[in-house]
Amino acid sequence: MKIKKGVIEDVRSMRGPNIDSDHFLVKAVIQQNLSVIHKKKLKPALKWNKINLQNPSKLKEYRSLLHKKLVNLAPKQEIDDEWEQIEIAIVVAAREVIQTQGKSPRNEWWDEECGKIIQEKNETRKKWLQLKTRISWNTYINKRKQANHICTQKKKKWLSNKIIHIEENHRRNETKKFFEGLWNFKQQITLPIVCKDAEDNVISQTDIILARWKDYFCKILNTSEAIDIQTL
């Protein structure tokens, strides 16, 4: 479908993407003229390797290399030129010794086993789309259940280890690492619609739920004993 004077250029169904449904993903190409505002693109901030920053030998090596680069700088008449070459020396020395930190994976729990089972699930789905038989459908459903089970268990194990690591930082009074771990969960935490009170009764009022969570965290963060997190 193509409309010359309209916005929609092309609409079609895509059989390739697997969304675990008997429906196909619909792709649409849309064109629209928008006013362009040219903005100066800012350079993305460099993220340095935290492990190397905490390594005394690496820091010593970095200071030595930076000192050599600064000593060999040619004198400049303009202060801007002087600062530019100092900045370049600092960044180059840091890149060589400290190195930058790679982008964190979207799903840290994802591994080779997850990739393999998802690939197998997609292959069985392709066979079902080609044959459309009951056997191919049952094979795909079983493989999909297996893939979901493996990925769910991987995520649960990763989440459990993450929580244990945060608790260990709290016990060792490593405040910075403790709050950094909590910050990673900030985007994932949502207020539950219901929860249970101390007597195991279900409550749904927002103000009572907030008070319950406040009491729970005040208790768990002010004790050295292990508390079962499944009580809520």
ZAVOKOL-832404 format. One record per residue (C-alpha): residue number from 1; residue in one letter; x, y, z. Coordinates in steps of 0.05 Angstrom, whole numbers, always signed. Layout:
<recs>
+-----+-----+--------+--------+--------+
:   n : res :     c1 :     c2 :     c3 :
+-----+-----+--------+--------+--------+
: NUM :   a :      X :      Y :      Z :
...
+-----+-----+--------+--------+--------+
</recs>
This chain:
<recs>
+-----+-----+--------+--------+--------+
:   n : res :     c1 :     c2 :     c3 :
+-----+-----+--------+--------+--------+
:   1 :   m :     +0 :     +0 :     +0 :
:   2 :   k :    +28 :    +67 :    -20 :
:   3 :   i :     -4 :   +136 :    -12 :
:   4 :   k :    +34 :   +191 :    -48 :
:   5 :   k :     +2 :   +250 :    -13 :
:   6 :   g :     -8 :   +216 :    +53 :
:   7 :   v :    +38 :   +196 :   +110 :
:   8 :   i :    +38 :   +120 :   +104 :
:   9 :   e :    +87 :    +93 :    +53 :
:  10 :   d :    +85 :    +18 :    +64 :
:  11 :   v :    +50 :    -32 :   +110 :
:  12 :   r :    +64 :   -106 :   +112 :
:  13 :   s :    +63 :   -166 :   +159 :
:  14 :   m :   +130 :   -194 :   +182 :
:  15 :   r :   +134 :   -270 :   +190 :
:  16 :   g :   +206 :   -270 :   +215 :
:  17 :   p :   +203 :   -236 :   +285 :
:  18 :   n :   +180 :   -285 :   +339 :
:  19 :   i :   +133 :   -254 :   +390 :
:  20 :   d :   +107 :   -321 :   +416 :
:  21 :   s :    +38 :   -310 :   +385 :
:  22 :   d :     -3 :   -336 :   +327 :
:  23 :   h :     -6 :   -264 :   +302 :
:  24 :   f :    +48 :   -233 :   +258 :
:  25 :   l :    +83 :   -168 :   +272 :
:  26 :   v :    +59 :   -110 :   +228 :
:  27 :   k :   +111 :    -63 :   +199 :
:  28 :   a :    +93 :     +6 :   +173 :
:  29 :   v :   +138 :    +57 :   +140 :
:  30 :   i :   +116 :   +128 :   +156 :
:  31 :   q :   +143 :   +193 :   +128 :
:  32 :   q :   +129 :   +261 :   +158 :
:  33 :   n :   +161 :   +328 :   +145 :
:  34 :   l :   +184 :   +359 :   +209 :
:  35 :   s :   +221 :   +424 :   +222 :
:  36 :   v :   +294 :   +410 :   +234 :
:  37 :   i :   +329 :   +445 :   +291 :
:  38 :   h :   +404 :   +437 :   +288 :
:  39 :   k :   +434 :   +426 :   +356 :
:  40 :   k :   +506 :   +419 :   +374 :
:  41 :   k :   +520 :   +346 :   +388 :
:  42 :   l :   +554 :   +336 :   +455 :
:  43 :   k :   +608 :   +284 :   +461 :
:  44 :   p :   +586 :   +225 :   +503 :
:  45 :   a :   +619 :   +222 :   +571 :
:  46 :   l :   +673 :   +169 :   +577 :
:  47 :   k :   +662 :   +115 :   +628 :
:  48 :   w :   +728 :    +92 :   +657 :
:  49 :   n :   +743 :    +21 :   +680 :
:  50 :   k :   +726 :    +21 :   +755 :
:  51 :   i :   +768 :    -40 :   +769 :
:  52 :   n :   +831 :     -6 :   +741 :
:  53 :   l :   +814 :    +58 :   +779 :
:  54 :   q :   +816 :    +18 :   +844 :
:  55 :   n :   +881 :    -17 :   +826 :
:  56 :   p :   +941 :    +18 :   +859 :
:  57 :   s :   +991 :     -8 :   +807 :
:  58 :   k :   +947 :    +18 :   +750 :
:  59 :   l :   +941 :    +86 :   +783 :
:  60 :   k :  +1016 :    +90 :   +793 :
:  61 :   e :  +1027 :    +72 :   +720 :
:  62 :   y :   +976 :   +124 :   +698 :
:  63 :   r :  +1009 :   +179 :   +740 :
:  64 :   s :  +1078 :   +162 :   +711 :
:  65 :   l :  +1053 :   +162 :   +639 :
:  66 :   l :  +1014 :   +227 :   +649 :
:  67 :   h :  +1076 :   +260 :   +679 :
:  68 :   k :  +1118 :   +242 :   +618 :
:  69 :   k :  +1065 :   +269 :   +571 :
:  70 :   l :  +1058 :   +335 :   +609 :
:  71 :   v :  +1133 :   +346 :   +614 :
:  72 :   n :  +1141 :   +338 :   +538 :
:  73 :   l :  +1086 :   +387 :   +521 :
:  74 :   a :  +1106 :   +445 :   +477 :
:  75 :   p :  +1093 :   +515 :   +506 :
:  76 :   k :  +1033 :   +552 :   +477 :
:  77 :   q :  +1019 :   +627 :   +476 :
:  78 :   e :   +943 :   +620 :   +482 :
:  79 :   i :   +913 :   +593 :   +546 :
:  80 :   d :   +860 :   +555 :   +507 :
:  81 :   d :   +913 :   +519 :   +466 :
:  82 :   e :   +951 :   +504 :   +529 :
:  83 :   w :   +891 :   +473 :   +563 :
:  84 :   e :   +871 :   +434 :   +500 :
:  85 :   q :   +937 :   +396 :   +497 :
:  86 :   i :   +935 :   +383 :   +572 :
:  87 :   e :   +865 :   +355 :   +564 :
:  88 :   i :   +888 :   +311 :   +506 :
:  89 :   a :   +947 :   +285 :   +548 :
:  90 :   i :   +901 :   +267 :   +606 :
:  91 :   v :   +851 :   +230 :   +562 :
:  92 :   v :   +904 :   +193 :   +521 :
:  93 :   a :   +941 :   +170 :   +584 :
:  94 :   a :   +876 :   +147 :   +615 :
:  95 :   r :   +856 :   +109 :   +552 :
:  96 :   e :   +923 :    +73 :   +550 :
:  97 :   v :   +925 :    +53 :   +623 :
:  98 :   i :   +857 :    +59 :   +657 :
:  99 :   q :   +818 :    +41 :   +593 :
: 100 :   t :   +744 :    +53 :   +583 :
: 101 :   q :   +688 :    +10 :   +610 :
: 102 :   g :   +647 :    -28 :   +560 :
: 103 :   k :   +573 :    -19 :   +554 :
: 104 :   s :   +535 :    -62 :   +604 :
: 105 :   p :   +491 :   -115 :   +572 :
: 106 :   r :   +417 :   -102 :   +574 :
: 107 :   n :   +405 :   -169 :   +608 :
: 108 :   e :   +464 :   -188 :   +653 :
: 109 :   w :   +435 :   -257 :   +665 :
: 110 :   w :   +436 :   -273 :   +591 :
: 111 :   d :   +488 :   -326 :   +572 :
: 112 :   e :   +504 :   -375 :   +517 :
: 113 :   e :   +453 :   -426 :   +541 :
: 114 :   c :   +397 :   -375 :   +536 :
: 115 :   g :   +419 :   -356 :   +466 :
: 116 :   k :   +421 :   -429 :   +444 :
: 117 :   i :   +352 :   -447 :   +470 :
: 118 :   i :   +321 :   -384 :   +440 :
: 119 :   q :   +352 :   -401 :   +373 :
: 120 :   e :   +324 :   -472 :   +378 :
: 121 :   k :   +255 :   -443 :   +394 :
: 122 :   n :   +258 :   -397 :   +334 :
: 123 :   e :   +278 :   -456 :   +289 :
: 124 :   t :   +218 :   -497 :   +312 :
: 125 :   r :   +173 :   -438 :   +300 :
: 126 :   k :   +198 :   -432 :   +228 :
: 127 :   k :   +183 :   -506 :   +217 :
: 128 :   w :   +113 :   -497 :   +245 :
: 129 :   l :   +100 :   -437 :   +198 :
: 130 :   q :   +122 :   -480 :   +140 :
: 131 :   l :    +85 :   -545 :   +157 :
: 132 :   k :    +25 :   -522 :   +200 :
: 133 :   t :    +16 :   -591 :   +230 :
: 134 :   r :     -4 :   -611 :   +301 :
: 135 :   i :    +63 :   -644 :   +313 :
: 136 :   s :   +102 :   -582 :   +292 :
: 137 :   w :    +57 :   -539 :   +335 :
: 138 :   n :    +66 :   -583 :   +397 :
: 139 :   t :   +141 :   -585 :   +385 :
: 140 :   y :   +143 :   -509 :   +382 :
: 141 :   i :   +100 :   -501 :   +445 :
: 142 :   n :   +145 :   -549 :   +484 :
: 143 :   k :   +208 :   -514 :   +461 :
: 144 :   r :   +178 :   -447 :   +479 :
: 145 :   k :   +161 :   -471 :   +550 :
: 146 :   q :   +231 :   -498 :   +557 :
: 147 :   a :   +262 :   -432 :   +534 :
: 148 :   n :   +218 :   -391 :   +581 :
: 149 :   h :   +235 :   -437 :   +640 :
: 150 :   i :   +311 :   -432 :   +628 :
: 151 :   c :   +310 :   -356 :   +619 :
: 152 :   t :   +266 :   -347 :   +681 :
: 153 :   q :   +312 :   -390 :   +724 :
: 154 :   k :   +373 :   -353 :   +699 :
: 155 :   k :   +342 :   -286 :   +716 :
: 156 :   k :   +319 :   -309 :   +785 :
: 157 :   k :   +389 :   -335 :   +801 :
: 158 :   w :   +421 :   -270 :   +778 :
: 159 :   l :   +372 :   -229 :   +819 :
: 160 :   s :   +384 :   -271 :   +881 :
: 161 :   n :   +460 :   -263 :   +875 :
: 162 :   k :   +450 :   -188 :   +864 :
: 163 :   i :   +409 :   -182 :   +928 :
: 164 :   i :   +460 :   -223 :   +968 :
: 165 :   h :   +516 :   -178 :   +943 :
: 166 :   i :   +478 :   -116 :   +964 :
: 167 :   e :   +466 :   -146 :  +1033 :
: 168 :   e :   +540 :   -162 :  +1040 :
: 169 :   n :   +558 :    -90 :  +1024 :
: 170 :   h :   +510 :    -67 :  +1077 :
: 171 :   r :   +540 :   -114 :  +1130 :
: 172 :   r :   +611 :    -90 :  +1112 :
: 173 :   n :   +587 :    -17 :  +1118 :
: 174 :   e :   +608 :     -4 :  +1045 :
: 175 :   t :   +557 :    +52 :  +1037 :
: 176 :   k :   +576 :    +73 :   +966 :
: 177 :   k :   +572 :     +2 :   +937 :
: 178 :   f :   +508 :    -11 :   +976 :
: 179 :   f :   +471 :    +49 :   +947 :
: 180 :   e :   +500 :    +37 :   +877 :
: 181 :   g :   +469 :    -33 :   +880 :
: 182 :   l :   +403 :     -4 :   +902 :
: 183 :   w :   +406 :    +48 :   +847 :
: 184 :   n :   +409 :     -7 :   +794 :
: 185 :   f :   +341 :    -31 :   +818 :
: 186 :   k :   +309 :    +37 :   +818 :
: 187 :   q :   +281 :    +31 :   +747 :
: 188 :   q :   +255 :    -39 :   +762 :
: 189 :   i :   +219 :    -24 :   +828 :
: 190 :   t :   +144 :    -10 :   +823 :
: 191 :   l :    +95 :     -1 :   +879 :
: 192 :   p :    +54 :    -65 :   +888 :
: 193 :   i :    -21 :    -60 :   +884 :
: 194 :   v :    -30 :   -107 :   +944 :
: 195 :   c :    +14 :   -137 :   +998 :
: 196 :   k :     +8 :   -173 :  +1065 :
: 197 :   d :    +11 :   -143 :  +1134 :
: 198 :   a :    +47 :   -172 :  +1194 :
: 199 :   e :    -12 :   -219 :  +1208 :
: 200 :   d :    -10 :   -246 :  +1136 :
: 201 :   n :    -73 :   -209 :  +1117 :
: 202 :   v :    -79 :   -180 :  +1047 :
: 203 :   i :    -83 :   -103 :  +1045 :
: 204 :   s :    -99 :    -60 :   +985 :
: 205 :   q :   -103 :    +12 :  +1012 :
: 206 :   t :    -45 :    +54 :   +985 :
: 207 :   d :    -30 :    +90 :  +1051 :
: 208 :   i :    -30 :    +25 :  +1090 :
: 209 :   i :    +15 :     -8 :  +1038 :
: 210 :   l :    +65 :    +49 :  +1043 :
: 211 :   a :    +65 :    +44 :  +1118 :
: 212 :   r :    +76 :    -31 :  +1114 :
: 213 :   w :   +135 :    -25 :  +1068 :
: 214 :   k :   +165 :    +30 :  +1112 :
: 215 :   d :   +160 :    -15 :  +1174 :
: 216 :   y :   +189 :    -74 :  +1135 :
: 217 :   f :   +250 :    -37 :  +1109 :
: 218 :   c :   +262 :     -3 :  +1176 :
: 219 :   k :   +265 :    -73 :  +1206 :
: 220 :   i :   +307 :   -106 :  +1153 :
: 221 :   l :   +358 :    -50 :  +1148 :
: 222 :   n :   +368 :    -44 :  +1223 :
: 223 :   t :   +384 :   -115 :  +1242 :
: 224 :   s :   +443 :   -162 :  +1231 :
: 225 :   e :   +398 :   -224 :  +1228 :
: 226 :   a :   +375 :   -255 :  +1162 :
: 227 :   i :   +301 :   -242 :  +1146 :
: 228 :   d :   +259 :   -282 :  +1098 :
: 229 :   i :   +240 :   -235 :  +1042 :
: 230 :   q :   +182 :   -280 :  +1022 :
: 231 :   t :   +141 :   -257 :  +1083 :
: 232 :   l :   +111 :   -201 :  +1041 :
+-----+-----+--------+--------+--------+
</recs>
